């Protein structure tokens, strides 16, 4: 079965850090640009960050620039999203996607005192 699985979500206080992982099973992520998205309750999903298949290009939404870092480890078939200095407004369900072809089930990130 071809699927993406996110992990690493959870709760942290404002200013804290979390690392999300996006792992693939049944296929290789090597040839895919990977995007991270998030969805707030009642809102449409929005882009957070993406990384090219060659690992030479990364993009970030203005809201997370300077705080989030995306990277990939093709040997582990995994893409990571390092989230630092988290804010309550980062609270959302986070998803990864392989070029829009495959989506994970999402992982909840909650930032609160």
Secondary structure as UniProt FT lines:
FT   STRAND          3..7
FT   STRAND          10..12
FT   TURN            14..15
FT   STRAND          18..25
FT   TURN            30..31
FT   STRAND          34..39
FT   TURN            41..42
FT   STRAND          46..51
FT   TURN            53..54
FT   STRAND          58..60
FT   TURN            62..67
FT   STRAND          68..73
FT   HELIX           74..76
FT   STRAND          78..83
FT   HELIX           88..90
FT   STRAND          92..98
FT   TURN            99..101
FT   STRAND          102..103
FT   STRAND          107..111
//
